[in-house]
Amino acid sequence: MEFTTEFLLKIVSIVLIDLLLAGDNAVVIALAVKSLPERERRIGIMAGAGMAVVLRIGLTFFAAQLLLIQFVKLIGGLLILWIAVKLLSDQAGEEEGGKEAKTLWQAMLYILIADLTMSTDNILAVAGTSEGHLGLLIFGLGLSIPFVVFTSNLLSNIMDRFPIIVPIGAAILGRVGGDMIMTDPWVHKHLHPPTWLEYGVQALCAIGVVVVGRWIGRRARTAQPTEVAAVPLAAPQPKPE
């Protein structure tokens, strides 16, 4: 293996790609595990990052073919929008005091679905940069693990201190979902959307998941029966003689 200038530039490119693409997965993981206890949160972050890499490795050999199949990205984008709304509505319900924290298995399910839908684009970016070099491909996929773990931990801690980050994270997922929908082969073939429409749909999805998620969370809170605290009856006063 010769460490030529071109080879080193590819390594730098893969590192930058991993840094940029780790963000989407990290946002999903951080939102999904935010409400878990500290120990389960660490387990969720490690397992979520591991699943992301395993899925990328498994999808590497037919990622390009997947993106050419109609409705794959369309359905994936809709799933991402659903996950963003669900995570935000859960968070809104918890802030209002109406819901218990989700279980580790619920968080893992959200992470798994999101990883399945978002991994293909990430794989193609790393695979395209590696240009068929197996060592570079393995390096890129393996490097994404610490990036996702570190970013997820950082985002989870920031969300604890600054709850406003939660709707921002949901909006990011909404934008990703809108982008996947508008870049689906069926949408491009039949609708031929102009660039301004693609950006408009991304913005609409980003705003929409926040509005809908908050609304569902508050509605779930108000639908729950209000518990009335029992008031002890006062002891009967003796009659004056």
N, C-alpha and C positions, 0 to 999 in steps of 0.2 A: 504494500500500500504506500503510494507516494504522496507526501504532503505538499502538493503543488499549491500555487496561489489559487487556482480554480477550486481545488478540493477544500481549502480552508474557507473560501468564500461561501461554498455550499454549506459548510458547518455553521458559519455565522448566520446564514439565511435561515437554516432550520431552527437555530436557537431563537431567532426573532419571530419566526412563524409560530413556534410553540408558545412563546410569551404572549403573542397576540391571541391565538386560538384557545389558550387555556382559560381565557376570561369567560367564555360562554359556559363551559362546563363548570367552572368554579362558581359562577352566579347561581346555577341550578342547585349545586351541592350545598352552597352556603344557605340558600333560602330553605331548602328541604330539611336541613338539620338544625336550623336556628332554634327551634322550640324544644329540642331534645336536651336531656341532662348532659352534663359535661362529658361523662364517660361514653355515653352512647353517641354523642356528637363526634368525638374523635374516631370511634369505630365507623360511623357513617361516612366521614370524610375520607378515611383510608380506603374503605370498601368501595366508595363511589369513584375515587380516582383509579383504583385497580380495575373496576368494571369498564371505565372509559378506555383504558389502554387495551384490555383484553378484547373489547369490541372492535377497537381500531385495527388490532392485529388480525382478527377474524375477518373483517370486512376489506382488508387491504387488497386481496386478490380479485375482487369483483366490484370495487367501489365505483370505478368509472362506468361500468355497465348499469349499476343501480341508478345513477343520476340520469341516465337516458330513458329509463322506464317512466312512462306517464303516470301521474298521480302519486308517485312515491314521495316527492318533496312537498306536494300539495297536502297530502295526508299528514306528513311529518310536521309541516308548519302548523296545521290545525291542532295537532297534539301538543306542540310547544305552547300555543296560545292557551289551551285548556290547562296545562300544567301551571303556567304563569298566573292565570285567574285563580286556580285552586290554591296555590301557595299563598297568594295575597289575601284571598278571602279567609283562609285559616288564620293568617296573621292578624287580620282585622278583627276576627272573632275573639282571638286571644286578648288583644288590646282592650276590647270591650268587656273582658272577663267572662265571655260566654263559652269558651271551649278549652278543653284540656290540650296539652301538648300532644302532637301526633306521635305515633309509635315509630320505632326504628324501621320496622318493615314498611310502613307507609312511605317514609322518607326514601328508602331504598327503591321502592317501586317507581316513585317520581324520577329519581336519578337514572334508573335503568331505561325508562321510556325516553327521557331526554337524550341520554347518551346514544341510544339507537338512532334517533332522528337527526342528531347533530354531528355524528362522528364522520359521516361520509365526506363532507366538504373538507374537514380537517385532514383526513387521510390523503385526499388528492393533493392538497397543498404540500404536505411533506413528501409524498411519493413523487410529485412533479419536480420538486427541488432536488431530490436524491438521484433522479434520472436513471432508475434501475439499479443503483448501487445498494446492495442488500445491507451492507454495514451502515451506510448513512440512514437508511430507512429504519433499521432497528434502533440506531442512536436517536433518531427523531421521536419515535414512538416511546422509547424508554424515558427520554428526557421530559416528556409531558407529565409523567407521574409526579415528580417533586414540584413542578410548576403548579399543577392543579391542586396538590395538597397544600402547598404554601399559600396560594391565592385564596383557597376555600377557607383556611383557618383565619387568614387576615380579614376576609370579608365577613365571616361569622362574628368575629370580635368587634368589627366596626359596626355591624348591624345591632349588636347588643348595646353599644354606646350611643349610636345615632339611628333610631328607628326609621328616619326619613330615607335611609339607604334601601330599605325593603321595597317600597314602591318604585324606586329608581331601578333596582335589580329586576323587578317584574316588567318594567317598561323596556329594559334591554332585551329580555326574553321575547316580549311582544314584537320588538323590531326584528329579531331573528326569525320569529315565526312568519311575519309578513314578508320578509325577504325570501324565505323558502317557498312560500305560496306563489309569489310573483315570478320566481325563476324556475318553476316547474315546467317541463317540456310541453305539457298539454296547454298550460296557460299561454306560453310564448307562441305556440303554434296557432292557436285559435283566436286569441285576444290581441296578440301583438302589442302589449302595453308599452307606451312610451316611458322614457326614463322618469319624467316628472310624476307619472302615475305610480311607478314602482316605489319611489320615495314617499309619495303621498300615502300609499297603503301601509308602508312601514311605520310612518308617523301615526296613522290612524290606529293601527294595531297596538303600538306602544301606549298611546293614550287610552285606548279602549280597554286593555286588560287591567289598567289601574282603576278606571272608573267602575267597570263591572265587578272586579275583585272586591273593591271596597264596599260596593252596594250589596253584594251577596253576603259579605261578612257581617255587615250591620243588620241586614234583614234576618240572618240566622240568629243574631243576638236578640233582636226584638221579638222573634217568634217563640223564644224559650219562656216558659212560665216563670214569673217572678216569685222568688221565695220570700215568704213573709215570716220574719222572725217572731217566734212565740213570745208573747209578753206575759210575764207571770202575773197572776191575779193578786190583787192586794188582799191582805188578810182582813177579815171583817172586823170593824171597830166595835168595841163594847159600847152598849147603849148607856148613856149617862143615867144615874139613879136619881 
